[in-house]
C-alpha cells in the first residue's frame, strides 16, 4: 500500500492524517491544540510527535502541508504566521524532506483547502472555483482551469482585505471596512462588545443584547463569533444586526470577485459559515445584487469541513508523486 501524510499547521490547532492512495477515509488521524504561548519551535515539536505517532515505522510516499499564513509555494518556505511567533522565513519543506526523506509540498491554508474541495469536495467536476474560509480571518484560494492560481507573488485570493465600507472600522491591516474586519468571527465579537460597552442602557435594551449577555453571564470578554451566531439564531436583535452586516460584507466581496474573475462556484468554509440559513440568504442575495446580471455563479457550503486543508494536503502530495 502507498501512504500519503497530510499536515495542517493552523493558528490554534495542529492536525496530521495518514491515508492510502485512492482511499477517502483516514487510516489514522490526530489533532492537538497549539498551546497559548506557542512559537514555531513548539509547533514543530508537537507536529513531529503527531507524525511519528501516525507513521508507526511506515514511510509515506510524499507529504502535503497546509500552513496558516503566507507561504512561498515554489520553495516551500513559510514567510510568517499572523498567530504564532517565530515562523519568519522558515524552510518548512526543506526541514521535513531532510527528516523524512520524501518529497514535500507546502502551501497557504486557503490555497490548500481550495485544492481539497476541488479534488474531494464541493468543487468536484468544476474547473474554476474560489474557496473562501471565514473564521479567525477571511482568506481565499483559487482553482482556475483545474489548477491552483496563486498570483505573481503568491498573494492571490486575499478577499478578506477587499474594502467594502471605506468609512467602516479599522482593520488589522490598517485599512477601513475590509471584508475581514466585518465578517470574521473575532471581529464580529469585537463589534458586538464595543456596542454593548459604549451604548447607554436605554439604547442597549432597544437594540438587543440580552441573549448575548446571558450567554456570557455578563462577561463581555467571553464573546466569540460562534456565540454571536447562536444569539442571532435565538432572536437577539443586536447579534442579528452584526451577523447581517457580516453577511452583507461577504456578499459585496463575492459579487465584486464574480464580476472580476467569473468563477463557476464560490465554496465557503470556516466556522462563521455555520451561522444559519439567514446568513446564507443575505450572502447570496447581496452577492447577486452586487454582480452583473449576466454573471452566473453559485455559492455553496464546503463539504470537507475542518478537514479541507488535510485533504488539500493529500492533493498536494499526489502532485509531488506525479512530478517525481
VEXDREN-2710 file (C-alpha; in Angstrom, 1 decimal):
% VEXDREN-2710
k/r/px/py/pz
1/UNK/0.0/0.0/0.0
2/UNK/1.2/3.6/-0.7
3/UNK/0.7/6.0/2.1
4/UNK/0.3/9.8/2.0
5/UNK/0.9/12.0/5.0
6/UNK/-1.1/15.3/5.3
7/UNK/-0.3/18.0/7.8
8/UNK/-2.2/21.1/8.9
9/UNK/-0.4/23.9/10.8
10/UNK/-3.4/26.1/11.9
11/UNK/-3.3/29.2/14.0
12/UNK/-4.8/27.4/17.1
13/UNK/-4.5/23.7/16.2
14/UNK/-2.2/21.2/14.6
15/UNK/-3.5/18.1/12.8
16/UNK/-2.0/15.2/10.9
17/UNK/-3.5/12.4/8.9
18/UNK/-2.4/9.3/7.0
19/UNK/-4.3/7.9/4.1
20/UNK/-3.8/5.1/1.5
21/UNK/-3.7/6.5/-2.1
22/UNK/-7.2/6.1/-3.6
23/UNK/-8.9/5.9/-0.2
24/UNK/-11.4/8.5/1.0
25/UNK/-11.1/7.5/4.7
26/UNK/-8.2/8.4/7.0
27/UNK/-6.1/5.4/8.0
28/UNK/-5.0/7.4/11.1
29/UNK/-5.7/10.9/12.3
30/UNK/-4.5/13.1/15.2
31/UNK/-5.0/16.7/16.2
32/UNK/-3.8/18.8/19.1
33/UNK/-4.4/22.3/20.2
34/UNK/-1.4/24.6/19.9
35/UNK/-0.5/26.0/23.4
36/UNK/-1.4/29.6/24.1
37/UNK/2.3/30.7/24.2
38/UNK/3.3/28.6/21.2
39/UNK/6.1/29.5/18.8
40/UNK/7.4/27.9/15.7
41/UNK/9.7/25.5/17.7
42/UNK/6.9/24.3/19.9
43/UNK/4.5/23.8/17.0
44/UNK/7.2/21.9/15.0
45/UNK/7.8/19.6/18.0
46/UNK/4.1/18.9/18.6
47/UNK/3.7/18.1/14.8
48/UNK/6.8/15.8/14.9
49/UNK/5.2/13.8/17.8
50/UNK/1.9/13.6/15.8
51/UNK/3.8/12.4/12.7
52/UNK/5.7/9.7/14.5
53/UNK/2.6/8.5/16.3
54/UNK/0.8/8.2/12.9
55/UNK/3.6/6.6/10.9
56/UNK/4.5/3.8/13.4
57/UNK/7.6/2.9/11.4
58/UNK/5.9/3.2/8.0
59/UNK/7.2/5.7/5.4
60/UNK/4.9/7.8/3.3
61/UNK/5.3/8.3/-0.5
62/UNK/5.0/12.0/-0.1
63/UNK/3.9/14.7/2.4
64/UNK/1.4/17.6/1.7
65/UNK/1.3/20.5/4.1
66/UNK/-1.2/23.3/4.8
67/UNK/0.1/26.3/6.7
68/UNK/-2.0/29.1/8.2
69/UNK/-0.1/32.1/6.8
70/UNK/1.8/33.4/3.8
71/UNK/3.9/30.7/2.1
72/UNK/6.2/30.8/-0.9
73/UNK/4.8/27.6/-2.5
74/UNK/7.6/27.4/-5.1
75/UNK/10.2/26.9/-2.3
76/UNK/8.0/25.6/0.5
77/UNK/9.2/28.5/2.7
78/UNK/6.9/29.9/5.4
79/UNK/7.0/33.7/5.3
80/UNK/5.4/34.3/8.6
81/UNK/2.4/33.4/10.8
82/UNK/-0.1/36.0/11.9
83/UNK/-0.9/33.9/15.0
84/UNK/2.3/32.1/16.1
85/UNK/5.6/33.8/16.7
86/UNK/8.9/32.7/15.1
87/UNK/7.8/31.4/11.7
88/UNK/9.5/34.1/9.7
89/UNK/11.3/32.6/6.7
90/UNK/11.2/29.0/8.0
91/UNK/12.1/26.5/5.2
92/UNK/9.4/24.0/6.2
93/UNK/9.6/21.9/3.0
94/UNK/13.4/21.5/3.5
95/UNK/13.1/20.6/7.2
96/UNK/10.5/17.9/6.5
97/UNK/12.3/16.5/3.5
98/UNK/15.6/16.3/5.4
99/UNK/13.9/14.4/8.3
100/UNK/11.6/12.1/6.4
101/UNK/13.5/11.6/3.1
102/UNK/10.4/12.0/0.9
103/UNK/9.1/14.8/-1.4
104/UNK/7.1/17.5/0.4
105/UNK/4.8/20.2/-0.9
106/UNK/3.8/23.3/1.3
107/UNK/1.2/26.0/0.6
108/UNK/-1.0/28.5/2.4
109/UNK/-4.1/27.0/4.1
110/UNK/-6.7/28.7/1.9
111/UNK/-5.0/27.5/-1.3
112/UNK/-4.7/24.0/0.1
113/UNK/-8.3/23.9/1.3
114/UNK/-9.3/25.1/-2.2
115/UNK/-7.4/22.1/-3.7
116/UNK/-9.1/19.8/-1.2
117/UNK/-12.6/20.9/-2.1
118/UNK/-11.7/20.8/-5.8
119/UNK/-10.4/17.3/-5.7
120/UNK/-12.5/15.7/-3.0
121/UNK/-15.4/18.0/-2.0
122/UNK/-17.8/20.7/-3.3
123/UNK/-15.6/21.6/-6.3
124/UNK/-15.5/18.1/-7.9
125/UNK/-16.4/18.4/-11.6
126/UNK/-15.7/22.2/-11.8
127/UNK/-12.7/23.7/-13.4
128/UNK/-13.0/27.2/-11.8
129/UNK/-13.8/27.9/-8.2
130/UNK/-13.0/30.3/-5.4
131/UNK/-12.7/28.8/-2.0
132/UNK/-13.3/31.3/0.9
133/UNK/-12.7/30.5/4.6
134/UNK/-14.5/32.7/7.1
135/UNK/-13.2/32.0/10.6
136/UNK/-10.5/33.7/12.6
137/UNK/-9.7/35.7/9.4
138/UNK/-11.1/35.7/5.9
139/UNK/-9.0/34.2/3.2
140/UNK/-9.4/32.7/-0.2
141/UNK/-7.8/30.2/-2.7
142/UNK/-8.3/30.0/-6.4
143/UNK/-8.7/27.0/-8.8
144/UNK/-8.6/28.2/-12.4
145/UNK/-8.6/25.8/-15.3
146/UNK/-8.3/22.9/-12.8
147/UNK/-5.1/24.3/-11.3
148/UNK/-4.3/26.4/-8.3
149/UNK/-3.6/30.0/-9.1
150/UNK/-1.5/31.9/-6.6
151/UNK/-0.7/35.1/-8.4
152/UNK/2.7/36.6/-9.1
153/UNK/3.8/36.7/-5.5
154/UNK/1.6/34.0/-4.1
155/UNK/-0.9/36.5/-2.7
156/UNK/-3.9/35.9/-4.9
157/UNK/-7.2/35.3/-3.1
158/UNK/-7.0/37.9/-0.3
159/UNK/-10.7/38.6/-0.4
160/UNK/-10.6/39.4/3.3
161/UNK/-8.9/42.7/2.5
162/UNK/-11.2/43.9/-0.2
163/UNK/-12.6/47.2/1.1
164/UNK/-16.4/47.1/1.1
165/UNK/-17.1/50.0/3.5
166/UNK/-14.4/52.8/3.2
167/UNK/-15.9/54.6/6.2
168/UNK/-16.0/51.4/8.3
169/UNK/-13.9/50.4/11.3
170/UNK/-10.1/50.0/11.0
171/UNK/-8.8/46.5/10.2
172/UNK/-5.6/44.9/11.4
173/UNK/-4.1/45.6/8.0
174/UNK/-4.6/49.3/8.5
175/UNK/-7.4/49.9/6.0
176/UNK/-11.0/50.6/6.9
177/UNK/-14.1/48.4/6.2
178/UNK/-12.3/45.3/4.9
179/UNK/-14.4/42.1/4.5
180/UNK/-12.4/40.5/7.3
181/UNK/-13.0/43.5/9.6
182/UNK/-16.7/43.0/9.3
183/UNK/-17.2/39.2/8.7
184/UNK/-14.5/37.3/10.7
185/UNK/-15.5/35.7/14.0
186/UNK/-13.3/37.6/16.4
187/UNK/-14.2/41.0/14.7
188/UNK/-17.9/40.2/14.9
189/UNK/-17.5/39.5/18.6
190/UNK/-15.5/42.8/19.0
191/UNK/-18.2/44.8/17.2
192/UNK/-20.9/43.5/19.5
193/UNK/-18.7/44.0/22.6
194/UNK/-18.0/47.6/21.6
195/UNK/-21.7/48.4/21.1
196/UNK/-22.7/46.9/24.4
197/UNK/-19.9/48.6/26.3
198/UNK/-20.4/52.0/24.8
199/UNK/-24.2/52.4/24.4
200/UNK/-26.3/53.8/27.2
201/UNK/-28.6/51.2/28.9
202/UNK/-31.7/52.5/27.2
203/UNK/-30.2/52.1/23.8
204/UNK/-29.0/48.6/24.6
205/UNK/-32.5/47.4/25.6
206/UNK/-33.9/48.8/22.3
207/UNK/-31.1/47.3/20.2
208/UNK/-31.0/43.9/21.9
209/UNK/-28.1/42.2/23.5
210/UNK/-30.0/40.5/26.3
211/UNK/-29.4/37.0/24.8
212/UNK/-25.7/37.8/24.2
213/UNK/-25.3/39.0/27.8
214/UNK/-27.0/35.8/29.1
215/UNK/-24.7/33.5/27.0
216/UNK/-21.6/35.0/28.6
217/UNK/-23.0/35.7/32.1
218/UNK/-22.5/39.4/31.6
219/UNK/-18.7/38.9/31.0
220/UNK/-18.4/40.5/27.5
221/UNK/-14.7/39.4/27.2
222/UNK/-16.1/35.9/26.7
223/UNK/-17.9/36.8/23.5
224/UNK/-17.0/34.9/20.3
225/UNK/-18.2/34.8/16.8
226/UNK/-19.9/31.5/17.4
227/UNK/-21.9/33.0/20.4
228/UNK/-22.9/35.9/18.2
229/UNK/-24.3/33.4/15.7
230/UNK/-26.1/31.4/18.5
231/UNK/-27.6/34.6/19.9
232/UNK/-28.8/35.7/16.4
233/UNK/-30.5/32.3/16.0
234/UNK/-32.2/32.8/19.4
235/UNK/-33.6/36.1/18.2
236/UNK/-31.2/38.7/19.7
237/UNK/-31.6/41.9/17.6
238/UNK/-28.1/43.2/18.1
239/UNK/-26.5/39.8/17.2
240/UNK/-28.7/39.6/14.1
241/UNK/-27.7/43.2/13.1
242/UNK/-23.9/42.3/13.4
243/UNK/-24.3/39.0/11.6
244/UNK/-26.3/40.7/8.9
245/UNK/-23.5/43.2/8.4
246/UNK/-21.0/40.4/8.2
247/UNK/-23.1/38.6/5.6
248/UNK/-23.5/41.8/3.7
249/UNK/-19.8/42.5/3.6
250/UNK/-19.0/39.0/2.4
251/UNK/-21.7/39.2/-0.2
252/UNK/-20.3/42.5/-1.6
253/UNK/-16.9/41.0/-1.8
254/UNK/-18.1/37.9/-3.5
255/UNK/-20.2/39.9/-6.0
256/UNK/-17.1/42.0/-6.9
257/UNK/-15.0/38.9/-7.3
258/UNK/-17.6/37.3/-9.5
259/UNK/-17.5/40.4/-11.8
260/UNK/-13.7/40.4/-11.9
261/UNK/-12.9/36.7/-12.4
262/UNK/-16.2/34.9/-13.2
263/UNK/-15.7/31.5/-11.5
264/UNK/-18.3/28.8/-11.7
265/UNK/-18.5/28.3/-7.9
266/UNK/-17.8/30.0/-4.6
267/UNK/-17.2/27.4/-1.9
268/UNK/-17.5/28.8/1.6
269/UNK/-15.9/27.1/4.6
270/UNK/-14.9/28.1/8.2
271/UNK/-16.8/28.5/11.4
272/UNK/-18.7/31.6/10.5
273/UNK/-20.4/29.8/7.6
274/UNK/-22.2/27.6/10.2
275/UNK/-24.2/30.7/11.2
276/UNK/-27.5/29.5/9.9
277/UNK/-29.8/30.0/6.9
278/UNK/-30.4/33.7/7.3
279/UNK/-26.6/34.3/7.0
280/UNK/-26.5/32.3/3.8
281/UNK/-29.6/34.0/2.4
282/UNK/-28.1/37.5/2.9
283/UNK/-24.7/36.5/1.4
284/UNK/-26.4/35.1/-1.7
285/UNK/-28.8/38.0/-2.1
286/UNK/-26.2/40.7/-1.7
287/UNK/-23.7/38.9/-4.0
288/UNK/-26.3/38.5/-6.6
289/UNK/-27.3/42.2/-6.3
290/UNK/-23.6/43.3/-6.5
291/UNK/-22.7/41.2/-9.5
292/UNK/-23.8/42.0/-13.0
293/UNK/-27.0/40.2/-14.1
294/UNK/-25.1/38.4/-16.9
295/UNK/-22.5/36.9/-14.4
296/UNK/-23.6/33.4/-13.5
297/UNK/-22.3/31.7/-10.3
298/UNK/-23.2/29.5/-7.3
299/UNK/-22.4/30.0/-3.6
300/UNK/-22.3/26.6/-1.8
301/UNK/-21.0/25.4/1.5
302/UNK/-17.7/23.4/1.7
303/UNK/-18.3/19.7/2.4
304/UNK/-15.0/18.7/3.9
305/UNK/-15.4/21.0/6.9
306/UNK/-12.3/21.3/9.1
307/UNK/-10.6/18.5/7.1
308/UNK/-10.4/20.6/3.9
309/UNK/-6.7/21.6/4.5
310/UNK/-5.8/18.0/5.2
311/UNK/-7.5/16.7/2.0
312/UNK/-5.8/19.5/0.2
313/UNK/-2.5/18.2/1.6
314/UNK/-3.3/14.9/0.1
315/UNK/-3.9/16.6/-3.3
316/UNK/-0.5/18.4/-3.0
317/UNK/1.2/15.1/-2.0
318/UNK/-0.3/13.3/-5.1
319/UNK/1.1/16.1/-7.3
320/UNK/4.5/15.6/-5.7
321/UNK/4.4/11.9/-6.5
322/UNK/3.3/12.6/-10.1
323/UNK/6.2/15.1/-10.6
324/UNK/8.9/12.7/-9.2
END
